């Protein structure tokens, strides 16, 4: 396995887009948004990703085969913010790491924790080959250190391959502190809502395996009709298999998949098939991500079908997840690695993937 590493510098990012690397039919180019945030476009013959290498390494935009994979949102560009809500227009972000989810009134953490908008210490490009062939990767690192608190190193990574509409989103976390640290990590992927799409999942749409969240967080404005509605959905979630009633998702709906099926290696997957027959797809390790969360929201300003959010915990905030036993502990010096493969599939690819998911 050979690779060439290119260290990026913020001074090399300008308002005009410029190519900084080409490799195996792929291109990396840099530019800067008017908001001042640096961006890196990774392109192959099938499409592109726009990555924010110094801003939590979030993926701002994803497009393949001419299909925009990203949620509809109110942001024309990423904006400087102290938490993810201040720039909620991205395709995907790393949610966590010490804290995660929607904070309760008794929690003190930001929405989805400190990592989504973390100022990265380093960013780079890697061109190389591995067992799957050539790749172009965005690398990065951020050291979190707090006096009298936690100390860790986070190293996210995004990998694109030639002629592929699927890509990898990875995160490595090492506890550099002398004491154990809490870990709550979710790969938060905000796929576009597609009217009439069908969700393919390795679990039945029954109340025990596809659980509707009935405890509504404070940021969701509710009515008695809405509360009655989610109670009805909790009793019978089968109506949520096909996205043909957008009014069901205003306000948002959150679901938890239980006991998802997996193959002999512990790998699982979910898919959202569009009316056209093609699909959005996400695959991950059930061992690494014991929780699968679904979040769908449809209103005039935001439309998102996060049909599978691989996670170590549920998104109800630190105190609630701690009580459930969903907060993982990393020992001093311990490292943990996460990888999710996601993206777009043609109709032919989706036909095969659907058979595989239904067989899990």
BAPAVEX-579754 format. One line per field, with one value per residue (C-alpha): residue in three letters; x, y, z. Coordinates in steps of 0.5 Angstrom, whole numbers. Example, Ala and Ser with C-alpha at 12.3 -4.5 7.8 and 13.67 -1.06 7.14 Angstrom:
<recs>
residu = [Ala; Ser]
X = [25; 27]
Y = [-9; -2]
Z = [16; 14]
</recs>
This chain:
<recs>
residu = [Unk; Unk; Unk; Unk; Unk; Unk; Unk; Unk; Unk; Unk; Unk; Unk; Unk; Unk; Unk; Unk; Unk; Unk; Unk; Unk; Unk; Unk; Unk; Unk; Unk; Unk; Unk; Unk; Unk; Unk; Unk; Unk; Unk; Unk; Unk; Unk; Unk; Unk; Unk; Unk; Unk; Unk; Unk; Unk; Unk; Unk; Unk; Unk; Unk; Unk; Unk; Unk; Unk; Unk; Unk; Unk; Unk; Unk; Unk; Unk; Unk; Unk; Unk; Unk; Unk; Unk; Unk; Unk; Unk; Unk; Unk; Unk; Unk; Unk; Unk; Unk; Unk; Unk; Unk; Unk; Unk; Unk; Unk; Unk; Unk; Unk; Unk; Unk; Unk; Unk; Unk; Unk; Unk; Unk; Unk; Unk; Unk; Unk; Unk; Unk; Unk; Unk; Unk; Unk; Unk; Unk; Unk; Unk; Unk; Unk; Unk; Unk; Unk; Unk; Unk; Unk; Unk; Unk; Unk; Unk; Unk; Unk; Unk; Unk; Unk; Unk; Unk; Unk; Unk; Unk; Unk; Unk; Unk; Unk; Unk; Unk; Unk; Unk; Unk; Unk; Unk; Unk; Unk; Unk; Unk; Unk; Unk; Unk; Unk; Unk; Unk; Unk; Unk; Unk; Unk; Unk; Unk; Unk; Unk; Unk; Unk; Unk; Unk; Unk; Unk; Unk; Unk; Unk; Unk; Unk; Unk; Unk; Unk; Unk; Unk; Unk; Unk; Unk; Unk; Unk; Unk; Unk; Unk; Unk; Unk; Unk; Unk; Unk; Unk; Unk; Unk; Unk; Unk; Unk; Unk; Unk; Unk; Unk; Unk; Unk; Unk; Unk; Unk; Unk; Unk; Unk; Unk; Unk; Unk; Unk; Unk; Unk; Unk; Unk; Unk; Unk; Unk; Unk; Unk; Unk; Unk; Unk; Unk; Unk; Unk; Unk; Unk; Unk; Unk; Unk; Unk; Unk; Unk; Unk; Unk; Unk; Unk; Unk; Unk; Unk; Unk; Unk; Unk; Unk; Unk; Unk; Unk; Unk; Unk; Unk; Unk; Unk; Unk; Unk; Unk; Unk; Unk; Unk; Unk; Unk; Unk; Unk; Unk; Unk; Unk; Unk; Unk; Unk; Unk; Unk; Unk; Unk; Unk; Unk; Unk; Unk; Unk; Unk; Unk; Unk; Unk; Unk; Unk; Unk; Unk; Unk; Unk; Unk; Unk; Unk; Unk; Unk; Unk; Unk; Unk; Unk; Unk; Unk; Unk; Unk; Unk; Unk; Unk; Unk; Unk; Unk; Unk; Unk; Unk; Unk; Unk; Unk; Unk; Unk; Unk; Unk; Unk; Unk; Unk; Unk; Unk; Unk; Unk; Unk; Unk; Unk; Unk; Unk; Unk; Unk; Unk; Unk; Unk; Unk; Unk; Unk; Unk; Unk; Unk; Unk; Unk; Unk; Unk; Unk; Unk; Unk; Unk; Unk; Unk; Unk; Unk; Unk; Unk; Unk; Unk; Unk; Unk; Unk; Unk; Unk]
X = [0; 3; 1; 3; 1; 0; -1; -6; -5; -10; -6; -7; -15; -17; -24; -23; -23; -16; -14; -8; -8; -10; -9; -12; -18; -20; -19; -18; -19; -19; -23; -26; -33; -35; -36; -29; -29; -24; -27; -24; -28; -26; -29; -29; -32; -39; -39; -36; -36; -35; -31; -30; -23; -22; -29; -30; -29; -36; -38; -42; -44; -45; -47; -47; -50; -53; -57; -56; -56; -56; -62; -66; -64; -64; -56; -53; -46; -43; -43; -38; -42; -41; -45; -48; -55; -51; -49; -54; -54; -49; -49; -46; -42; -39; -43; -40; -35; -35; -43; -48; -55; -61; -59; -64; -66; -61; -55; -50; -47; -48; -53; -49; -43; -36; -34; -39; -36; -29; -23; -18; -11; -9; -12; -9; -10; -7; -7; -5; -7; -10; -13; -19; -15; -13; -16; -16; -17; -18; -14; -14; -13; -16; -13; -18; -15; -18; -15; -18; -22; -21; -16; -16; -14; -19; -17; -23; -22; -26; -24; -26; -25; -25; -31; -35; -41; -40; -35; -32; -33; -29; -27; -21; -21; -15; -16; -10; -12; -9; -17; -22; -27; -34; -35; -41; -41; -46; -44; -50; -52; -57; -59; -65; -72; -75; -82; -85; -78; -78; -74; -71; -68; -66; -71; -79; -83; -86; -87; -82; -76; -78; -79; -82; -79; -85; -81; -81; -74; -75; -73; -79; -86; -92; -99; -104; -106; -98; -97; -103; -101; -94; -97; -101; -95; -91; -97; -96; -90; -91; -94; -87; -84; -86; -85; -91; -94; -90; -94; -92; -86; -87; -85; -80; -80; -75; -74; -70; -68; -68; -64; -62; -60; -52; -48; -43; -38; -43; -44; -51; -54; -60; -62; -67; -70; -73; -79; -74; -71; -64; -62; -58; -55; -51; -47; -43; -41; -47; -41; -38; -45; -50; -55; -59; -63; -68; -69; -74; -76; -80; -82; -82; -75; -72; -73; -68; -69; -63; -66; -60; -55; -50; -49; -46; -52; -59; -59; -63; -57; -52; -56; -61; -56; -52; -58; -59; -52; -51; -45; -38; -32; -25; -19; -13; -9; -15; -16; -23; -24; -31; -32; -38; -39; -45; -47; -51; -53; -56; -62; -58; -54; -60; -63; -57; -57; -64; -63; -57; -61; -67; -63; -60]
Y = [0; 6; 14; 21; 26; 33; 38; 44; 51; 56; 61; 57; 57; 63; 66; 63; 55; 52; 45; 42; 35; 30; 23; 16; 20; 24; 32; 36; 43; 49; 55; 59; 61; 69; 67; 66; 58; 54; 48; 42; 39; 32; 30; 24; 22; 21; 27; 31; 32; 39; 38; 43; 41; 46; 46; 39; 36; 36; 34; 41; 38; 31; 30; 24; 22; 29; 28; 32; 28; 34; 36; 42; 48; 55; 56; 58; 57; 55; 60; 61; 58; 56; 50; 46; 49; 56; 52; 47; 46; 40; 33; 30; 32; 28; 29; 28; 26; 27; 29; 28; 29; 34; 37; 36; 43; 39; 38; 43; 41; 44; 41; 35; 36; 40; 36; 38; 45; 44; 48; 43; 43; 40; 38; 34; 30; 23; 20; 12; 5; 0; -7; -4; 0; 8; 13; 20; 22; 28; 27; 32; 32; 36; 36; 37; 39; 42; 44; 39; 36; 31; 30; 27; 27; 26; 24; 24; 22; 22; 17; 18; 13; 13; 12; 11; 14; 11; 14; 13; 17; 15; 18; 15; 18; 17; 18; 22; 23; 20; 18; 14; 19; 19; 17; 19; 19; 19; 19; 24; 24; 29; 26; 29; 28; 24; 24; 17; 14; 7; 5; -1; -4; -10; -10; -10; -4; -7; -3; -7; -6; 0; 5; 12; 17; 19; 24; 30; 35; 42; 45; 41; 45; 41; 41; 36; 33; 32; 28; 24; 23; 20; 16; 13; 12; 8; 3; 2; 5; 1; 8; 11; 6; 10; 17; 19; 23; 29; 32; 26; 29; 37; 37; 32; 24; 20; 13; 8; 1; -5; -11; -10; -16; -16; -21; -26; -20; -16; -11; -8; -3; 1; 4; 9; 8; 14; 13; 13; 6; 9; 10; 13; 8; 7; 1; 0; -5; -6; -8; -1; 3; -1; 4; 6; 13; 15; 23; 26; 33; 36; 44; 50; 51; 44; 37; 32; 24; 22; 15; 11; 15; 10; 11; 9; 12; 15; 23; 25; 28; 26; 25; 21; 17; 16; 13; 8; 6; 8; 13; 9; 9; 10; 8; 12; 11; 7; 8; 7; 7; 8; 7; 8; 7; 11; 15; 14; 7; 7; 2; -4; -3; -2; -8; -12; -8; -9; -16; -16; -12; -16; -23; -20]
Z = [0; -2; -1; -2; 3; 2; 7; 6; 9; 10; 6; 0; 0; -4; -7; -14; -14; -16; -17; -12; -14; -20; -19; -22; -26; -19; -18; -11; -12; -6; -5; 0; 1; 2; 9; 10; 11; 7; 2; -2; -8; -9; -16; -20; -27; -23; -18; -13; -5; -2; 4; 10; 12; 18; 20; 23; 17; 15; 8; 6; -1; -5; -12; -16; -23; -23; -17; -11; -4; 1; 5; 3; 8; 9; 8; 2; 4; 11; 16; 23; 29; 36; 34; 29; 29; 26; 20; 19; 11; 11; 8; 13; 20; 26; 32; 39; 41; 49; 49; 43; 41; 43; 50; 56; 60; 65; 60; 59; 52; 45; 40; 38; 42; 40; 34; 29; 28; 31; 29; 26; 27; 21; 14; 8; 2; 1; -6; -5; -7; -2; -3; -6; -11; -12; -7; -6; 2; 6; 12; 19; 26; 32; 39; 44; 51; 57; 64; 69; 64; 58; 53; 46; 39; 33; 26; 21; 14; 8; 2; -5; -11; -18; -22; -15; -13; -6; -1; 6; 12; 18; 25; 29; 37; 42; 49; 51; 58; 64; 66; 62; 58; 55; 48; 44; 37; 31; 24; 22; 15; 12; 6; 2; 3; -4; -4; -5; -4; 0; 6; 6; 12; 16; 21; 20; 21; 27; 34; 37; 32; 29; 35; 34; 39; 43; 48; 44; 46; 47; 41; 37; 38; 39; 39; 42; 35; 34; 40; 39; 32; 34; 39; 33; 29; 35; 35; 28; 24; 18; 15; 15; 10; 4; 4; 1; 6; 8; 13; 17; 18; 20; 26; 25; 27; 30; 30; 33; 29; 34; 33; 26; 22; 20; 16; 18; 19; 23; 18; 16; 11; 10; 3; 1; -6; -10; -15; -21; -18; -16; -9; -3; 1; 8; 10; 17; 23; 28; 33; 32; 32; 36; 35; 29; 29; 23; 23; 18; 17; 12; 12; 8; 10; 11; 8; 10; 10; 15; 14; 18; 23; 25; 33; 39; 43; 42; 41; 47; 51; 55; 62; 58; 55; 61; 65; 59; 59; 52; 54; 52; 56; 53; 57; 58; 51; 48; 41; 37; 30; 26; 18; 14; 7; 4; -2; -9; -13; -20; -21; -22; -16; -12; -14; -12; -5; -4; -4; 1; 6; 6; 7; 13]
</recs>
